[in-house]
Amino acid sequence: MSSGPLLVVLVLACSLLSARCAPNRPHIVFILADDLGWNDVGFTGNSDLQTPNIDTLAYSGRILSHYYAQPTCTPSRAALLTGKYPIRTGMQGYPLSPSEPRALPLDHKTLPEYLKDLGYQTHLVGKWHLGYYDWKFTPLARGFDTHFGYMNGFVGYYDHHMNARNMSGHDFWRGTQQQKHLKGRYMTDLLTEETERLIEAAAENENPMFLLLSHLAVHTGNPGTDHEYPEDDIKRFSYIKDENRRKYAAMVWNLDKSVGRVVKALAKNDLLDNTLIVVTSDNGAQTRGLYANDGSNYPLRGLKFTMYEGGIRTVAAVWNAQIHGQEYGSLTSLFHVTDWLPTLYEAAGGDLTDLSGMDGKSQLTSIANDDENASQYDLRSEILLNIDERLGLSGIRYKNWKYLNGSYLKGSYEDHFGDYRNELYTYSMADLAKSDVAKDLKTKFPSLPVNNKAHVSEIRRENTIQCDRNDVRSKCNLVDGPCLFNLHLDPCEQENLFSEEQDIAIILQAKLDTYRSQITPQLNTVDDPAGNPKLHNDSWVPWRGGSICRRDQCPRSAATTFFSSKQCFAGVIGGLVGSQILI
């Protein structure tokens, strides 16, 4: 490579987000959707839904074409916030149930804690789902200055109750205060409004902001009210014949509008040119089965809960002013959810030598380079997909090879679901230019990639996966035994090469054995009857009490009750009316 291109690359990598190269640390807005499928956004090429704001942001930045999360929500969030595979934290098992006395262990420092060390204000808006049976495990004690949202895996979009295991309770908080007066307001709107408020406040603050907008959308609501949306929004999806898919489309539409409003708030408050924006999902969609939302991972195989591509290969895009309009194309190298912690820490000006015991790798240079130069920054050749030692499930990706062993629910989630391709729907590039994101980007930047139809078409082509559903090659059935795939040739996991490629299978099995020897045993445990909302004014609350304290100063006793430690902030149980604790 000549010295000219090298200089461009280095300047871009420096200007892209690194506070060591510039006095202004970037604001970071991380938008995390819940159960959004591969086939639920426009930029992957097959969707029957409308996501003009998400698409415009993606086309204007970098799409992470081979981005992997964990199969379910709690493990993904643990990986995101620690930079470690869930097997390191004991969070690799089933998602937290609402009355389960389990939480992300205190000996693991979190992303917001690392960013606070660099002077960031840190905010969580929305879902937590990493444990709350004691206050010391809640967001305000794990590095977030503020929290406006809910503790459990989901709530009703309007009543803000979670119904599970024959129990029902309210779960919506501002810090330590319940927000029962907001009942009847649509959750996607409430979380977006709070995000807009925090962005406005950040404009008046000299400290940079890390804001994790962890949406309820598009997880299903409570059984019986699964699809909840503003009634007027469903009319635009009359072309979708399947009623549940049509309702889901309205939910996705509101998620997309939220992304547009967030970008508008950044532009309005003159923060857009110094903000890194990420949009992604915690795992794939759940087309059918437990908590089905009628999302689609098609043509990828499998659903949430599985380690097939549909469960873990999720949509992801990143945008920043320095990569806006560069038309780099999609980032095709491997990227894992654990990579966000070191990537964002380096982007914020942190020294990567501060981080230890990480499975994640900083991908900052990968994001900042075009396809021609990206190969030399291809930092990942391997991803541990997960090991669930209780259910006997394991999976690993190594380069183009993927090995799976163990079947979930006897294979009932392991087919190709959600083929909602619709001859009545045509993708509209005109709608991209009319989107809120396009309008706000245009006010700040002269070039708008979505106006380049050739560029948009090429990006969609790069991210469109085509598979032959009538393929008759050797099928994979994990009920019968392990499966091995060459994902470069077979992205839809239709041909099992385990018998033909035994040398590769043995290598991947050995890698899994090494990881298996390093497992922290699962922390999953039985529910605690004391967590029943009936005992707490019909609310899900930290039922074992405790106090909000710094991670390194909290008592470590598992049988947590009330603490009087001077390092901990007392008075939490009585409530701090209208306030949040800043630590």
Disulfide bonds with the S-S distance in Angstrom:
Cys14-Cys21 2.21
Cys467-Cys492 1.70
Cys476-Cys483 1.90
Cys549-Cys554 1.73
